[in-house]
Each structure stands twice: as structure tokens, then as C-alpha cells.
């Protein structure tokens, strides 16, 4: 079946707006009269139920896919648009706002169309005419004819500055035109992108306690645009924004939680977005919290249980390694993990990566002092000092750190790695008068010990391991060859 005369369908218009215009053409009255004549339940159709939309499209000869793309499904606590699950406040089919310039171009009252894009909460201007949208005098109407109620149209008010980039993206998504987005945003709903953008931009622009509902239309647009410029670049840019948000927090207490550090962003994702999935922003924030806070295993963060500790505070680290906090704090300062000038409160707020800090402390507890290294490596004191000055031996405490000169210690693992490299050298076979210990080679003028040692381990000179000796003392080199090379250089 098809109504005649037909009315061209505008894909930028809501289905309710189109139906009211069609009803005016055929009945001289509103949408409800036409739907009753067609046997379509008015209430079901107004709420966008699929059965009612399908029945209407079939009755008037409208392509079903066109009708579905223009319909907004209103549920009790949420909404649905083109398969996207949205909050009711994000997108409304009600003709509450309009652009005077667009309606002037539409012409007579029966031709006025309510555009889909005007129903998005984050749209405050007409991006085609750069004018602010005007509030309709009568709210909660499904079409502009009843929303204006015979009142004269408002005069256009120029919107400045230039239209934000997110409006261009939104128009491309809603109208099916080109949309400048990569794979990062392609799979996300309209609300995933704009709600997260608004929240990020709102906090960056107005602080952690921003009340988004109290911002003016221009402020909301500015906040969303700032956030969109970050969000559209992907997770990396979002994490940088979260770094800024966390650092700008006024939280000073050691036990300050995510709400103090991330403000309304955490509050929204933790308590206020349960009805509708907020999208990837929740996982990104959770990862950021776990990355920068000492979250206890078993703690639930934004709906997910954290099963593994990734970071320690000074307090939890003290318990884990069984070192009293004052002593642990001094040790971490020696290790360069805490700034020397840091106060107790500042140290208490710091977090340390478990995978790195625990092995470092374990290494210190089993470290070997410089005086014992010669025996451990099978080398002389002078050889060890040369390797230390050359940088082959790296002390556990940085040489520039306080206390490094008084207590030069080396991680046992570091020394073991060096010995393992020596053990990889091939064993010296038959007696060969040309191969002698490195110390002997140095005495004969073959070169500096630390240089010959490095060249032997790197395979740049021929070297073997004496089976009857251990450590560095076991390394045997060709003295004559080294002396010839040294003499010719």
C-alpha cells in the first residue's frame, strides 16, 4: 500500500516529524489521526516500537530501513537508535529545540521538519547556519507544529566561535555521510564518544567537581569539543589527559581514593552510568587507577575485581618486604626511588611498581659489598676496581646517590650474570704456551685489563676458560697475538 499523493522522506528528519507532516497532508490533522486510520497504535509508534514502525512503513509505502533509521526507540530507563543502546537524556525524539534559519528554509508551517541531530543533548547550535538552537515554547511535543503552537519563530542568534569538530563528526554519523574517524571510534556508539568527551573536557576546563548540568550551552559545547579533540586520538591521548587530571587534583591525604583524584569522571563511571554501558573510557580509567594507585588484590574498581597487585605504597611495601617504614624510606632514597628532599607525606603518596621494586629490594638484601667482590668473582682487588671505574660493574645504589660512596654494593644477580658469561667461554684444551691469564697479558704490555676482559667476553679476541680455575682468573688469552696487535696500533 502507498498513500497518494506521496510526501518525500527526508533522512535527516525524525520519523515522528515526518509522520505529522504526512498526516497534515492527508487528514488536515495531526499524527494521531493518521495512525488511527492506519490501525497503528499511537503510543507504541511514538515510543518507536519496531512492530508499530514496521506497520506504519508498510501502510504508507515507506522503505522499512528508512523508517527504522529515523525512529528513536524510547524505553523506560534508556533509548535505542539504529541498534545503539543510549540513555534517554542523550537523544530525544521530542521537538524541544529548533534552528530558525532551517525552518525559514523549510517554508510554510506544514513543511517544517524536526532534524534528528537537534535531539542530541550535546548539540546546541546548527552547524549549517552557525546559529544557536532555540528552545521551543511548548515542550514534549513530537513535532514542530505543536511545539511552536502558533507562536512566531525566534530570530537567529549567531553562534561563535566556529562550529566544533565533533559536530562535523556527529553529522557524518547521523546522516550517513563521511565521518572523520578511525577504527578507534568506528565501533563505539554516539554516546560512548560524546559523553566521555564532555566529561573529560568538563573536568579539564572546570575542575574535578564540575556540575555538567549547570553549564551553559556554550560551555557544554566547549567542554565537549576539548574532550573530543583528546578522545578522537585514542587511548594514548586519553591516558595523557588522565595524567593531567590526576596531577591537578587537590588530594593530599595518603589514603585518597579515585574519587579524589579523578572527580566527577570516576563518580560517573562508578555510580551514574550503570543503566547504559559508558564504553571504553571505563576500562581506560580502571587501568589508569591500577597503574597509579596501590590497589589491593580483591578490590573492585569500576565493576571489575583486581586480582593482582601491580603497585605498592610505602606502607604496603614495608609490610611485603618486612622492613620498617623509616628504614625502607631511607633505603629507597639511597636507591634513587624517592627524591632526597621528599617529606614523609610526599613519600607516603608515592607508588612503586611491584615487578620492579620488590626484586630491587630483594637484590639489596642479598647484595655483596665491594670488599667481597674480588673473592666472589675470582679476581684481584685491582681488577675489580678497574671494572668498577670502567662501568662493567654497576653498583646497586647509583654512584650519585647519598650513601653510595660509604656503601658500594653489587646485586648478586649482576655478578652472577658476569660469571655466567665467563662460564660460556670454551674450555682450554691441550697445553698451549701462548695462552695465559689476562693479568699476565697486561704485565707483558698486551693492553688494559678492563679492555681485554670486555673484548674476551664479547668474542672480539680469542679467549678460553681454564678448567682448573674459577671466575675471572680462569680466562686465558693469546698473549703473543695481543702484544702484536697492541704494538701495531
C-alpha positions in Angstrom: 0.0 0.0 0.0 1.1 3.6 -0.6 -0.6 6.9 0.2 -1.1 9.3 -2.6 -0.1 12.0 -3.0 3.3 10.9 -1.5 5.5 13.1 0.6 9.3 12.9 0.0 11.1 11.4 3.1 14.0 13.5 4.5 16.6 11.2 6.1 17.7 14.0 8.4 14.2 14.2 9.9 12.8 12.2 12.8 10.1 9.6 11.9 7.6 11.4 14.2 8.2 14.7 12.4 7.7 13.1 9.0 4.5 11.3 10.1 3.0 14.5 11.4 3.7 16.3 8.1 2.2 13.3 6.2 -0.8 13.4 8.4 -1.3 17.1 7.8 -1.3 16.4 4.0 -3.9 13.6 4.1 -6.1 14.4 7.1 -5.6 18.0 7.8 -4.9 17.0 11.4 -2.1 15.6 13.4 -0.2 12.3 13.6 -2.6 10.6 15.9 -5.5 10.8 13.5 -3.5 9.2 10.6 -2.2 6.4 12.8 -5.7 5.6 13.9 -6.8 5.4 10.4 -4.0 3.1 9.5 -4.6 0.9 12.5 -1.2 1.7 14.1 -1.1 2.1 17.9 -0.2 5.7 18.5 1.6 5.2 21.9 3.7 2.3 20.5 4.6 4.3 17.4 5.6 7.4 19.4 7.9 5.3 21.6 9.5 3.7 18.4 8.4 0.1 18.9 9.7 -2.0 16.0 6.3 -3.5 15.3 4.5 -0.2 15.1 7.2 1.4 12.9 7.1 -1.6 10.5 3.3 -1.5 10.3 3.4 2.3 9.5 6.1 1.9 6.9 4.1 -0.8 5.1 0.9 1.1 5.3 2.3 4.3 3.7 4.7 2.7 1.3 7.9 3.9 3.1 11.0 1.8 2.9 11.4 0.0 6.2 15.1 0.7 6.5 14.5 4.4 6.1 11.7 4.4 8.7 13.9 2.4 11.2 16.9 4.8 10.7 14.7 7.8 11.6 13.0 6.1 14.6 14.1 6.6 18.2 13.1 3.7 20.5 12.2 5.1 23.9 12.4 2.6 26.8 11.6 3.0 30.5 15.2 3.8 31.5 17.1 4.1 28.2 16.7 4.6 24.5 17.8 2.9 21.3 18.8 4.4 18.0 20.0 2.4 15.0 20.9 -0.5 17.2 22.8 1.7 19.7 21.8 1.5 23.3 21.7 5.0 24.7 20.5 6.9 27.8 17.1 8.7 27.5 18.7 12.1 28.1 21.3 11.6 25.3 18.9 11.5 22.4 15.2 12.6 22.4 12.6 12.4 19.6 10.8 15.4 21.2 10.8 18.6 19.2 12.1 20.8 22.0 14.7 22.9 20.0 15.0 24.2 16.5 17.1 26.3 14.2 15.1 29.4 13.0 17.2 29.5 9.8 16.5 25.9 8.9 12.8 26.4 9.5 12.8 29.5 7.3 14.3 27.5 4.5 11.7 24.8 5.0 9.0 27.3 4.2 5.4 27.0 5.3 4.3 25.5 8.7 3.3 22.1 7.2 6.8 21.8 5.7 8.8 22.4 8.9 10.9 19.4 9.9 12.5 18.5 13.2 16.0 17.2 12.5 17.4 14.1 14.2 20.6 15.9 15.1 18.7 18.5 17.1 17.6 15.8 19.6 21.2 15.0 20.7 21.9 16.6 24.0 25.4 17.8 23.0 24.1 19.8 20.0 23.5 23.4 21.0 23.9 25.0 17.6 23.0 24.5 13.9 26.3 23.7 12.3 24.9 24.6 8.9 24.0 28.2 9.8 26.2 28.8 12.8 23.3 29.9 14.9 22.3 28.7 18.4 19.3 26.4 18.6 16.2 28.0 20.2 14.0 26.4 22.9 10.5 25.7 21.6 7.7 27.4 23.6 5.9 24.1 24.2 7.9 21.1 25.5 7.5 17.4 25.0 5.8 17.6 21.6 6.6 15.2 18.8 6.6 17.8 16.0 7.4 21.4 15.4 3.8 22.3 14.5 2.7 21.6 18.1 5.9 22.6 19.7 5.7 26.1 18.3 1.9 26.3 18.8 1.4 29.2 16.5 4.0 31.3 18.2 6.3 33.3 15.9 9.7 31.9 15.3 12.6 33.3 17.2 15.2 35.4 15.4 18.5 33.6 14.6 21.3 34.2 17.1 24.8 33.9 15.7 26.9 31.2 17.4 30.6 31.9 17.9 33.4 30.7 17.5 33.4 28.3 14.6 31.4 25.0 14.9 33.3 22.4 16.9 34.8 19.4 15.2 32.6 17.0 17.0 29.5 18.4 15.2 31.1 17.5 11.9 31.8 14.0 13.1 28.2 13.7 14.5 26.6 14.9 11.3 28.6 12.3 9.3 27.4 9.5 11.7 23.8 10.6 11.8 23.2 11.4 8.1 25.4 8.6 6.8 27.8 10.9 5.1 31.6 11.0 5.5 32.8 10.9 9.1 36.4 11.6 10.0 37.1 8.7 12.4 39.5 5.8 12.5 38.9 2.3 13.7 39.1 3.5 17.4 35.7 5.3 17.3 34.1 3.4 14.5 32.8 0.6 16.7 31.5 2.9 19.5 28.1 4.4 20.0 27.4 8.2 19.7 27.0 8.4 23.4 30.3 6.5 24.1 32.2 9.2 22.2 30.3 12.4 23.2 29.6 11.6 26.9 33.2 10.7 27.5 34.4 13.7 25.6 32.1 16.0 27.6 33.3 14.6 30.9 37.0 14.8 30.0 36.7 18.3 28.7 34.4 19.4 31.6 36.9 18.4 34.2 39.9 19.8 32.3 38.1 23.1 31.8 36.1 23.5 35.1 37.8 21.2 37.7 37.1 17.9 39.4 33.8 19.0 40.9 32.3 20.3 37.7 28.5 20.1 37.5 27.9 19.4 33.8 24.1 20.0 34.0 24.8 23.5 35.3 27.0 24.6 32.4 25.6 26.9 29.7 25.0 25.6 26.2 28.2 27.3 25.1 30.2 25.9 28.0 28.9 22.4 27.3 29.9 22.7 23.7 33.3 24.0 24.5 33.9 21.2 27.1 32.7 18.5 24.6 34.9 19.9 21.9 38.0 20.0 24.1 37.3 16.4 25.2 36.6 15.2 21.7 39.9 16.5 20.4 41.5 14.2 23.0 39.2 11.3 22.8 39.3 11.0 19.0 43.1 10.5 19.1 42.6 7.2 21.0 43.6 5.6 24.3 47.1 7.1 24.4 45.8 10.7 24.4 43.1 9.8 26.9 45.7 8.4 29.3 47.7 11.7 29.0 44.6 13.6 29.9 44.0 11.3 32.9 47.6 12.1 33.9 46.8 15.8 33.9 43.5 15.3 35.8 45.2 13.2 38.4 48.1 15.6 38.9 45.8 18.6 39.1 43.8 17.0 41.9 43.9 18.8 45.3 44.0 15.5 47.1 46.7 15.5 49.8 45.8 12.6 52.0 47.9 9.4 51.7 44.7 7.3 51.6 43.0 9.5 49.0 40.9 7.4 46.6 40.0 7.5 42.9 37.1 9.9 43.6 39.5 12.5 44.9 42.0 12.1 42.0 39.5 11.9 39.1 36.5 13.7 40.4 33.2 13.5 38.5 34.7 11.3 35.9 35.1 8.5 38.4 31.8 9.2 40.0 30.1 9.0 36.6 31.7 5.7 35.7 31.4 4.2 39.1 27.8 5.0 40.1 25.9 7.0 37.4 26.4 5.0 34.2 25.0 1.7 35.3 21.9 1.8 33.0 24.0 2.3 29.8 27.5 1.0 29.1 29.8 4.0 29.0 32.2 2.4 26.5 36.0 2.0 26.5 36.5 5.0 28.8 35.7 2.8 31.9 38.4 0.3 31.1 40.9 3.0 30.3 40.2 4.8 33.7 40.4 1.5 35.6 43.8 0.7 34.1 45.0 4.2 34.9 43.8 3.8 38.5 45.5 0.4 38.9 48.7 1.8 37.2 49.0 4.8 39.6 47.4 3.6 42.8 48.3 0.7 45.2 45.1 -1.3 44.7 44.8 -4.3 47.0 44.1 -7.6 45.3 40.4 -8.5 45.6 39.4 -4.8 45.4 36.7 -4.0 42.9 37.5 -1.0 40.7 34.7 0.3 38.4 32.9 -3.1 38.5 35.9 -5.4 37.9 37.9 -7.2 40.6 41.6 -6.6 40.6 43.3 -10.0 41.1 46.9 -9.0 41.1 48.8 -6.2 42.8 50.7 -4.0 40.4 51.8 -1.2 42.7 52.8 -0.7 46.3 52.6 2.3 48.6 55.4 2.8 51.0 53.2 1.3 53.7 52.2 -1.9 51.8 55.7 -2.3 50.5 57.0 -2.1 54.1 54.7 -5.0 55.1 55.6 -7.0 51.9 59.4 -6.9 52.4 59.3 -6.8 56.2 61.3 -3.6 56.5 60.2 -0.9 58.9 59.0 2.2 57.0 61.6 4.7 58.2 64.4 2.4 57.3 62.7 1.4 54.0 62.2 5.1 53.1 66.0 5.8 53.7 66.8 2.7 51.5 64.6 3.9 48.7 66.2 7.3 48.8 69.6 5.7 48.5 68.3 3.6 45.6 67.0 6.8 43.9 63.4 5.7 44.1 62.4 8.5 46.4 63.7 12.1 46.0 66.1 13.0 48.8 64.1 16.1 49.7 60.7 14.3 49.8 58.8 14.7 53.0 57.1 11.8 54.8 53.7 12.8 53.4 55.1 13.0 49.9 56.8 9.7 50.2 53.6 8.1 51.6 51.7 9.2 48.5 54.2 7.7 46.0 53.6 4.3 44.4 56.1 1.7 43.3 55.8 -0.9 40.6 55.7 -4.3 42.2 57.5 -6.1 39.4 60.5 -3.8 39.7 60.7 -2.6 43.3 60.4 -5.9 45.1 63.3 -7.6 43.2 65.3 -4.4 43.7 64.9 -4.6 47.5 65.5 -8.3 47.5 68.7 -7.7 45.5 69.8 -5.1 48.1 69.1 -7.5 51.0 71.5 -10.1 49.4 73.9 -7.6 47.9 77.6 -8.1 48.1 79.9 -5.2 49.3 82.8 -4.1 47.2 85.3 -5.6 49.6 83.9 -9.1 49.0 83.6 -8.9 45.2 87.2 -10.0 44.3 86.7 -13.3 46.1 83.2 -13.7 44.6 84.4 -13.0 41.0 87.8 -14.8 41.3 89.7 -11.6 40.6 92.2 -9.3 42.3 91.2 -6.1 44.1 92.9 -4.0 41.4 91.0 -5.8 38.7 87.7 -5.3 40.4 88.4 -1.6 40.9 89.2 -1.3 37.2 86.0 -3.0 36.2 84.1 -0.7 38.6 85.7 2.5 37.3 85.1 1.3 33.7 81.4 0.7 34.4 81.5 -3.0 33.8 80.5 -3.5 37.4 77.3 -1.4 38.2 76.6 -0.7 41.9 73.1 -1.3 43.2 73.0 2.2 44.7 73.6 4.9 42.0 77.0 6.4 42.4 75.5 9.9 42.5 73.1 8.9 45.4 73.6 9.7 49.0 75.4 6.9 50.8 76.7 5.4 47.6 80.4 6.1 48.5 80.1 4.8 52.0 78.5 1.6 51.0 79.2 0.4 47.5 77.3 -2.9 47.0 76.5 -5.0 44.0 73.5 -7.2 43.3 74.3 -10.8 43.5 72.4 -11.4 40.2 74.5 -8.8 38.4 77.7 -10.6 39.5 76.3 -14.0 38.7 75.4 -12.8 35.2 79.0 -11.8 34.7 80.3 -15.1 35.9 77.8 -16.9 33.6 79.3 -15.2 30.6 82.8 -16.3 31.7 81.5 -19.9 32.0 80.2 -19.7 28.4 83.8 -19.5 27.1 85.2 -22.7 25.6 87.4 -24.8 27.8 91.1 -24.7 27.2 92.3 -28.0 25.8 95.9 -29.1 25.3 98.6 -27.1 26.9 99.4 -24.1 24.8 102.2 -21.8 25.9 100.6 -18.8 24.1 97.5 -18.7 26.4 97.8 -17.1 29.8 95.6 -15.3 32.4 94.6 -11.7 31.5 96.7 -10.4 34.4 99.8 -11.9 32.8 98.9 -10.4 29.4 98.6 -7.0 30.9 102.0 -7.3 32.6 103.5 -8.1 29.2 102.0 -4.9 27.7 99.1 -6.5 25.8 96.7 -3.8 26.9 94.5 -2.6 29.8 92.8 -5.3 31.9 89.2 -3.9 31.6 89.5 -3.6 27.8 90.9 -7.1 27.3 88.3 -8.5 29.6 85.4 -6.9 27.7 86.8 -8.0 24.3 87.2 -11.6 25.6 83.5 -11.8 26.7 82.3 -10.1 23.5 84.1 -12.5 21.3 86.3 -9.9 19.7 89.5 -11.7 20.7 90.2 -15.5 21.1 89.7 -16.5 24.8 89.3 -19.8 26.7 88.4 -20.9 30.2 91.0 -22.8 32.2 89.3 -25.9 33.7 91.2 -25.8 36.9 90.3 -22.2 37.8 87.2 -20.3 38.6 85.8 -16.8 37.8 87.8 -14.2 36.0 91.0 -15.9 36.9 90.0 -18.8 34.6 90.1 -16.6 31.5 93.0 -17.4 29.2 94.0 -15.2 26.2 96.7 -15.4 23.5 99.4 -13.1 24.9 101.6 -13.0 21.8 98.8 -12.1 19.4 97.6 -9.4 21.7 101.1 -7.9 22.1 101.5 -7.8 18.3 98.1 -6.1 17.9 98.9 -3.6 20.6 102.3 -2.9 19.2 101.0 -2.2 15.7 98.2 0.1 16.9 
